[in-house]
Amino acid sequence: MAVHEIEKNIKIIDEMTMYLFNKGFHKLGFELDYTSKKTVITITVKNTEKELVEVIKNEIFIERDQELEDYGWELLGECSGSREIMCVGMLVDDMQLIYKDSNTIVTFIRNH
Amino acid sequence: MNIKLKQTMLVPYIAILLMILAFVFSTPMDLLVGLKEIYFSKSNLLTDYIQLAGLGPTLLNSSILVLFSYAIVRMTKTPISGPVFAGLMTILGFSFFGKNLLNSSIIFFGVFLYAIYKKISLRSVIVVLLFSSGLAPISSVIMFGLELSLWISIPLGIIVGIFSGFILMELAPHVIKFHNGYDLYNVGFAGGILAIVAYSFIKLTNSTYHFSILVNDTYHYQLLIISLFIVLVLMIVGFIANGKTLDNYKHILKKSGRSVTDFTRKNREGIALFNSGLTGLIVITTLLVLGIKFTAPAFGGIMTVIGFGCFGKHPKNIIPPLLGVILVVLIFGLDFNDISITLAIIFSTALAPISGEYGIVVGLLTGMLHLPIVSNISNIHGGIILYSNGFAAAFTAVVVHMIMVALERSDKPWQFMKSKKTSK
């Protein structure tokens, strides 16, 4: 397990909240499932169009980057002005995107 | 065909080239004597190793330290990603003026100790480890710069160095929030804080320490040719590795470069390498146009810019701050060949993310603000941190960023799709 594990999970939620909120999505739901093996973070963006799935897919590139993780994780969710969402993809192992009943559901899996 | 470069990014080959050149410029005996001079110097900012020991030993020192650092990276099974490339090239550059195997390995050991203590993988500390050697003079100054008995100074220098590396690993990720990633030399800021503490103690307990500036421009042409050769090789190899196309270069130029932007992600190491070469070439051309002589610190600065060409810098975001510094120099009639001005021009590119995020005008003004700040900052850290510009850039970045945040209107949020300004 890496250092600051719990803080990093919270920061992922911070970053996604900032990202989605700044894009005008103001109805969000969160779920965090933390176990000794992995953390699963589920974010539900309510009342969206399917287009958001493609946008998130294009903007978040999933490739866990262990060496950058402990260097830059504290920046997550810190900069409201930035147009870019860079760090989340470096901190997670997998992302699933589902569009269901006018909601976009983003699931991040982070192995410990 | 896209060639996989992530195992080397040409770094070991550049180091081997420097080693071969070392033997071209000096005899083996001169190299040994020169290395001894380098290892036992106080190595504070600015100690030009070429002035101290000659070109051959300086090249050999750089080569040895880069190969040693590269071996650590490979040992931890880390690919040469953007930040790792930046770290290795920064080591290559700064081992021309302040870093050597002796003082850097003490700091490295402190970072390793952090990983062991926290029971985390060595790979997760590798980025800070590579940049941590900016604080290497903390050991050298205590060991060889305070005129203490070696029985006291050597153990003290080692203990303080190891402790600094240990603390730096916790401090660097934490202080990145101060400037929000707009200063690319974040470890310079973290290291600068520790350097202030160390220098304050040194001043309190020892009045013999003075930080002096040693610079030699005798090898202008040799250093110019070596740097031109490196940038051209990076551009050519990068271009070939990218399938002999520059189609995806726009993806890099679109990035603000704010930390932590790794240009090698998505298998873009070829185009990232090309960008590194081109970014370096722009800085070399700027120095030549301004009639600046190539010295060890200037060469070191160029290598650092090349390194960060994979980790945040590109032609579009470095030119505005660079021009900003030049403008201030022209307005106040300062000397471009003053080494602190030369370094301020080169290292103002640490603020590239500001122009990447807020545009040319803000980038230019940021560069103008950077020069006066960096000119005064070495008095508070006493040259114990090599990344003086990186330390100063954090203050410039936070001022400019806060001004921009203050000017931002809440009714004009950033939007990526005009049709989705509000939720339904």
HADDOCK unambig.tbl for C-alpha pairs under 7 A between the chains (distance, minus, plus):
assign (segid A and resid 1 and name CA) (segid B and resid 120 and name CA) 6.99 0.50 0.50
assign (segid A and resid 2 and name CA) (segid B and resid 120 and name CA) 5.87 0.50 0.50
assign (segid A and resid 22 and name CA) (segid B and resid 413 and name CA) 6.34 0.50 0.50
assign (segid A and resid 22 and name CA) (segid B and resid 414 and name CA) 6.21 0.50 0.50
assign (segid A and resid 22 and name CA) (segid B and resid 415 and name CA) 6.91 0.50 0.50
assign (segid A and resid 23 and name CA) (segid B and resid 414 and name CA) 6.87 0.50 0.50
assign (segid A and resid 23 and name CA) (segid B and resid 415 and name CA) 5.36 0.50 0.50
assign (segid A and resid 23 and name CA) (segid B and resid 416 and name CA) 6.44 0.50 0.50
assign (segid A and resid 23 and name CA) (segid B and resid 420 and name CA) 6.99 0.50 0.50
assign (segid A and resid 23 and name CA) (segid B and resid 421 and name CA) 6.55 0.50 0.50
assign (segid A and resid 24 and name CA) (segid B and resid 420 and name CA) 6.02 0.50 0.50
assign (segid A and resid 24 and name CA) (segid B and resid 421 and name CA) 4.83 0.50 0.50
assign (segid A and resid 24 and name CA) (segid B and resid 422 and name CA) 4.43 0.50 0.50
assign (segid A and resid 24 and name CA) (segid B and resid 423 and name CA) 5.57 0.50 0.50
assign (segid A and resid 25 and name CA) (segid B and resid 422 and name CA) 6.32 0.50 0.50
assign (segid A and resid 25 and name CA) (segid B and resid 423 and name CA) 4.82 0.50 0.50
assign (segid A and resid 26 and name CA) (segid B and resid 423 and name CA) 5.78 0.50 0.50
assign (segid A and resid 47 and name CA) (segid B and resid 424 and name CA) 6.24 0.50 0.50
assign (segid A and resid 66 and name CA) (segid B and resid 123 and name CA) 6.78 0.50 0.50
assign (segid A and resid 66 and name CA) (segid B and resid 124 and name CA) 5.32 0.50 0.50
assign (segid A and resid 67 and name CA) (segid B and resid 123 and name CA) 5.56 0.50 0.50
assign (segid A and resid 67 and name CA) (segid B and resid 124 and name CA) 4.31 0.50 0.50
assign (segid A and resid 67 and name CA) (segid B and resid 125 and name CA) 6.30 0.50 0.50
assign (segid A and resid 67 and name CA) (segid B and resid 126 and name CA) 5.99 0.50 0.50
assign (segid A and resid 67 and name CA) (segid B and resid 127 and name CA) 6.10 0.50 0.50
assign (segid A and resid 68 and name CA) (segid B and resid 127 and name CA) 6.73 0.50 0.50
assign (segid A and resid 70 and name CA) (segid B and resid 124 and name CA) 6.10 0.50 0.50
assign (segid A and resid 70 and name CA) (segid B and resid 125 and name CA) 6.88 0.50 0.50
assign (segid A and resid 70 and name CA) (segid B and resid 173 and name CA) 6.77 0.50 0.50
assign (segid A and resid 71 and name CA) (segid B and resid 127 and name CA) 6.88 0.50 0.50
assign (segid A and resid 71 and name CA) (segid B and resid 128 and name CA) 6.82 0.50 0.50
assign (segid A and resid 71 and name CA) (segid B and resid 173 and name CA) 4.88 0.50 0.50
assign (segid A and resid 72 and name CA) (segid B and resid 173 and name CA) 5.92 0.50 0.50
assign (segid A and resid 72 and name CA) (segid B and resid 260 and name CA) 6.14 0.50 0.50
assign (segid A and resid 74 and name CA) (segid B and resid 173 and name CA) 6.37 0.50 0.50
assign (segid A and resid 74 and name CA) (segid B and resid 174 and name CA) 6.43 0.50 0.50
assign (segid A and resid 74 and name CA) (segid B and resid 177 and name CA) 6.55 0.50 0.50
assign (segid A and resid 75 and name CA) (segid B and resid 176 and name CA) 6.82 0.50 0.50
assign (segid A and resid 75 and name CA) (segid B and resid 177 and name CA) 5.86 0.50 0.50
assign (segid A and resid 75 and name CA) (segid B and resid 180 and name CA) 6.39 0.50 0.50
assign (segid A and resid 78 and name CA) (segid B and resid 180 and name CA) 6.90 0.50 0.50
assign (segid A and resid 79 and name CA) (segid B and resid 180 and name CA) 6.60 0.50 0.50
assign (segid A and resid 81 and name CA) (segid B and resid 414 and name CA) 6.86 0.50 0.50
assign (segid A and resid 83 and name CA) (segid B and resid 414 and name CA) 6.72 0.50 0.50
assign (segid A and resid 86 and name CA) (segid B and resid 261 and name CA) 6.89 0.50 0.50
